[in-house]
Amino acid sequence: GIVNQRLVPQLCPNCAIPLAESDPASLPDRVRAALATYGDLGLVKLRGAGCEFCHHDAVARRVAVAEVIVTDADLMADFVEENADVARRNYRKRQQADRSVLHTAMLGVLEGRFDPRDVNRWVDVVVPFDEADA
C-alpha cells in the first residue's frame, strides 16, 4: 500500500478568528470560492494573532492528515501502462477508495480545526471539490 500524510497546524481554539468576522482580503478569492464547494462555511476559522494559550503562535499543535491507497494489479497496471494521473483518477473512481489527503484536510477546515491557507500551503493547492479527487 501507499500512505500519504501531511502535518497540518491545528488552530488555537482560543484565538482563531471565524471566517465571517475576518477581513475578506485575508483569504484569496480563489481559495474562498473553492472552499465553498466543500460545504457550509459557518464553522471555518482563520489563524488569529496568537494568545497565551498557544504561546502566541496561533497554533495548538500539528495534526497528521493522511490517506491510504491499497495497491493492486489494476492500479499498478495503470501506473505502468498509462501514467500517474490516469492511475489516480481511476483509483478515485473506486467505491472503496480512501479520501484524498486534500479532501480530509478540507473536512478539518469546515470543522474550524485548520486554516484553509495552511491547507493550501502544507497539503495541496485548494481546488473545488469536484476537482480534488480527479
Disulfide bonds with the S-S distance in Angstrom:
none
